[in-house]
Amino acid sequence: MASSDRPAAPPTSRLGRIARLTALAPRALPIAAEAMRRVTGGKRTAVQEEEAKKKLLMNAKKTAEAMLKTLGDMKGLPLKFGQMASYIDGLAPPGYEEKFQDILKKLQAKAPPLSASAAKEVVLRELGAQPSEVYAEWEEEPFAAASIGQVHRATTKSGERVAVKVQYPGIDKAIVNDLKSLSTLESMIAPIGRKYHTKETLEEVRTVFMDELDYSREADTTDLFRRVHKGDDEIVIPRIQHSLTTRRVITSELIGGVDYATFIAEATQEEKNAAGATIWRFMHRALYRHGLLYADPHPGNYRFLGGGRVAFLDFGCLKVLPADLMMRIKAQLIAAEDGDWVEFERLCVDHLGLDPTEPEMYDLHVEYVKMLFTPFTTRGNFKYTKGFAREAVAFLVRNGKGIVFRPGEALPNLPKPINIPTDMTFMNRLQWGLTSVLAGLEAEANFRELCDEWLRGPIVPPP
């Protein structure tokens, strides 16, 4: 689409955004119904199963295409959720993941951009002049577009090639309205949902996503992560041009390399293993040494520079975890690594709020946590696979359906809530996202050994 035909801003009104999502419902309902049938264990003959599969495969493609258009145009939180669905294995109904992901992966870095004039207006407002006056060269067509901004190549007056991320006009209002809609939904299910801490979880989501709108904060976070990983030459973090950065415009060093899909298609397995180890170090050095959770691990945020060198982009979604919480998380991982299952289960109760007086749900969650910890507890090399990534999402659904949906009972049996700390809300996003990224690489390494130093050491303030 020509720039002049593209919108100047995403839709921002609350009702308008709800209406766009509602329009997706007729396409999504058959897939949701199939997912529910699988959870509740509905029976079909072989012929019925084959017919249902054919219809659903066609519907999955059409639904993904409709989601691509709608979420790409809306930006904000719907686009973020679309990005998650594009790469986290196990979120789509089993057997239909590839259909969804092949289409939705365009949302990772190539979401529909806004008009060239819209970006110019934001630069004018934020930096006081048109891009052609601020920069020696400015490319009107963005080379990347994501959930809250699009990125243009430019050259500074001093001759440095830079990437300029420009926030979409009105995206702050759009996200506020998305959060209000989520809050309304949370209130509607409050009699049940608040037993499961939905209000606290939504507040955590609101805080993190509203912080992401401040590009000056992201600039400082980028500098922070460069200091954290100083001396690790395989971790590359772009330098920020602070004089050309504001709340809604961020200018950083332009990074080359190739994207995730290209790297998977062209790199040797040895290079993929090395890159996987680099990504693992990037995530876990910051987390287990300093309590810094990089909470946006999706594939559009990496550039692969050859061998094990990886550049990391987009530092807007950061969560700083309290030191006492981090020490409890580390203690549980160490207990699992050491095979101290008595201490491990004690921490499941004290730290994760699991209730041993409900043995079915307790045993299920304990086994789930053990499964998630497998890369840490494996002595020697561990290989990430698509099957393991899907299991990280599917394990609780598959094994919990017999507990929630009991034979002969019309209503579901709602389990007693567990009291996982709200600060850990974004840990699942990292866990599922990182697992899927490494599974795409089929990365193999001694991951336990790679981070044992930080896991068993103290939490220290970042440099």
Residue pairs with C-beta under 8 A, 6 or more apart in sequence:
1 112
3 115
3 116
3 117
3 140
3 141
4 115
5 115
6 112
6 113
6 114
6 115
6 118
7 73
7 114
7 115
7 118
8 114
8 115
8 117
8 118
8 121
8 169
9 114
9 118
9 168
9 169
9 170
10 73
10 74
10 75
10 76
10 114
10 168
10 170
10 171
10 174
11 17
11 20
11 73
11 74
11 174
12 170
12 171
12 173
12 174
12 177
13 177
14 177
14 180
14 181
17 74
17 76
17 78
17 174
17 177
17 178
17 181
18 181
20 70
20 73
20 74
21 70
21 74
21 78
23 70
24 63
24 66
24 67
24 70
27 59
27 62
27 63
27 66
28 63
30 55
30 56
30 59
31 56
31 59
31 60
31 63
31 92
31 93
31 96
34 52
34 56
34 93
35 93
38 93
38 94
39 397
39 401
39 405
40 401
40 405
41 401
41 405
44 52
53 95
56 93
56 96
57 96
57 99
60 92
60 93
60 96
60 99
60 100
61 99
61 103
63 100
64 99
64 100
64 102
64 103
64 104
65 103
67 82
67 85
67 103
67 104
68 82
68 103
68 104
68 106
68 107
70 78
71 78
71 79
71 81
71 82
71 107
71 111
72 79
72 82
72 106
72 107
72 111
72 112
73 112
74 174
75 111
75 147
75 148
75 168
75 171
75 174
76 147
76 148
76 171
76 174
76 175
76 178
77 147
77 175
77 178
77 179
77 182
77 209
78 178
79 107
79 111
79 146
79 147
80 147
80 209
82 104
82 107
83 104
83 107
83 108
83 146
83 147
83 298
83 300
84 91
84 298
84 429
84 433
85 91
85 92
85 100
85 101
85 104
86 100
86 101
86 104
86 105
86 106
86 107
86 108
86 298
87 101
87 105
87 108
87 298
87 299
87 433
87 436
87 437
87 440
88 389
88 393
88 432
88 433
88 436
89 97
89 386
89 389
89 390
89 392
89 393
89 435
89 436
89 439
90 97
90 389
90 390
90 391
90 392
90 393
90 394
90 432
91 97
91 393
92 99
92 100
92 101
94 390
94 394
97 390
105 261
105 299
108 146
108 260
108 298
108 299
108 300
109 144
109 145
109 146
109 259
109 300
110 144
110 145
111 145
111 146
111 147
112 145
113 141
113 142
113 145
113 150
114 145
114 150
114 168
114 169
116 140
116 141
118 168
118 169
119 131
119 140
119 142
119 150
119 152
119 166
120 130
120 131
120 140
121 169
122 166
122 167
122 169
122 248
122 249
123 129
123 130
123 131
123 134
123 164
123 166
123 249
124 130
124 131
125 248
126 246
126 247
126 248
126 249
127 134
127 244
127 246
127 249
128 134
131 138
131 152
131 154
131 164
132 138
134 244
135 154
135 155
135 156
135 157
135 162
135 164
135 244
136 154
136 155
136 156
136 157
136 159
137 154
137 155
138 152
138 154
138 164
139 152
139 153
139 154
140 152
141 152
142 150
142 151
142 152
142 166
143 151
143 152
143 153
144 150
144 151
144 300
145 151
146 300
146 314
148 167
148 168
148 171
148 175
148 212
148 213
148 316
149 165
149 166
149 167
149 168
149 171
149 215
150 165
150 166
150 168
151 163
151 164
151 165
151 166
152 163
152 164
152 166
153 161
153 162
153 163
153 164
153 254
154 161
154 162
154 163
154 164
154 251
155 161
155 162
156 162
156 241
156 244
156 251
160 241
160 253
161 253
161 254
162 241
162 244
162 251
162 252
162 253
162 254
163 238
163 251
163 252
163 253
163 254
163 255
164 244
164 249
164 250
164 251
165 215
165 249
165 250
165 251
165 252
166 248
166 249
167 213
167 215
167 248
167 249
168 174
171 213
172 213
175 209
175 210
175 213
176 210
179 202
179 205
179 206
179 209
179 210
182 202
182 205
183 202
186 193
186 198
186 199
186 202
189 198
190 198
190 199
192 414
193 199
195 414
195 417
196 417
197 417
197 419
197 420
197 422
200 422
201 422
201 425
203 422
204 422
204 423
204 425
204 426
205 425
208 295
208 317
208 318
208 319
208 426
209 317
211 217
211 316
211 318
212 218
212 316
212 317
213 247
214 247
215 245
215 246
215 247
215 248
215 249
215 250
215 316
216 245
216 246
216 247
216 250
217 316
218 250
218 314
218 315
218 316
219 240
219 242
219 245
219 250
219 252
221 315
221 316
221 318
222 237
222 238
222 240
222 252
222 315
223 240
224 292
224 315
224 462
225 237
225 286
225 292
225 294
225 312
225 315
226 237
226 239
227 462
227 463
228 285
228 286
228 289
228 290
228 292
228 462
228 463
229 235
229 237
229 281
229 282
229 285
229 286
230 463
232 281
232 285
233 309
234 274
234 278
234 281
234 307
234 308
234 309
234 310
235 278
235 281
235 282
235 310
235 312
236 255
236 303
236 305
236 309
236 310
236 311
236 312
237 311
237 312
238 252
238 253
238 254
238 255
238 311
238 313
239 252
239 253
240 250
240 251
240 252
240 253
241 251
241 252
241 253
244 251
245 251
255 303
255 305
255 311
255 313
256 303
256 305
257 303
257 304
257 305
257 306
257 309
257 311
258 266
258 303
258 304
259 299
259 300
259 302
259 303
259 304
260 299
260 300
260 302
260 304
260 437
260 440
261 299
262 304
263 271
263 272
263 275
263 304
263 441
264 272
264 440
264 441
267 275
267 304
269 442
269 444
271 306
271 307
271 308
272 441
272 442
272 443
273 441
273 443
273 444
273 445
274 307
274 308
275 304
275 307
275 308
275 309
275 310
275 441
275 443
276 384
276 438
276 441
276 443
276 444
276 445
277 308
277 443
277 445
277 447
277 450
278 308
278 309
278 310
279 302
279 310
279 434
279 437
279 438
279 443
280 434
280 438
280 443
280 445
280 447
280 450
280 451
281 450
281 451
282 294
282 310
282 312
283 294
283 297
283 430
283 434
284 450
284 451
284 454
284 455
285 451
285 454
286 292
286 293
286 294
286 462
287 293
287 294
287 321
287 326
287 430
287 454
288 326
288 330
288 451
288 454
288 455
288 457
288 459
289 454
289 457
289 459
289 460
290 459
290 460
290 461
290 462
291 320
291 321
291 322
291 323
291 325
291 326
291 459
292 318
292 319
292 320
292 321
292 462
293 318
293 319
293 320
293 321
293 426
293 427
293 430
294 312
294 315
294 317
294 318
294 430
295 317
295 318
295 319
295 426
295 429
295 430
296 314
296 316
296 317
296 429
296 433
297 429
297 430
297 433
297 434
297 437
298 433
298 437
299 437
299 440
300 313
300 314
301 312
301 313
301 314
302 310
302 311
302 312
302 313
302 437
303 310
303 311
303 313
304 310
304 311
305 311
317 426
319 423
319 426
321 329
321 423
321 424
322 423
323 459
325 421
325 423
325 424
326 459
327 459
328 347
328 350
328 351
329 351
329 424
330 455
330 456
330 459
331 343
331 347
331 351
332 344
332 347
332 348
332 351
332 352
332 369
333 373
333 376
333 455
334 455
334 456
335 341
335 343
335 344
335 347
336 344
336 369
336 370
336 373
336 376
336 377
337 376
337 377
337 448
337 452
337 455
344 370
345 356
345 366
348 354
348 362
348 365
348 366
348 369
349 355
349 356
351 421
352 365
352 369
352 418
352 419
352 420
353 417
353 418
353 419
353 420
354 361
354 362
354 365
354 366
354 418
355 361
355 362
355 416
355 418
356 362
358 415
358 416
360 403
361 400
361 403
361 415
361 416
364 396
364 399
364 400
364 403
365 396
365 418
367 395
367 399
368 395
368 396
368 399
370 377
371 391
371 392
371 395
372 392
372 431
374 382
374 388
375 382
375 384
375 447
375 448
376 447
376 448
376 451
376 455
377 448
378 447
378 448
379 448
380 446
381 444
381 445
381 446
382 444
382 445
382 446
382 447
382 448
383 442
383 443
383 444
384 435
384 438
384 439
384 441
384 442
384 443
384 444
385 439
385 442
386 439
386 440
388 435
388 439
389 432
389 435
389 436
389 438
389 439
392 431
392 432
392 435
393 432
400 415
403 413
403 415
404 412
404 413
404 414
404 415
405 412
405 413
406 413
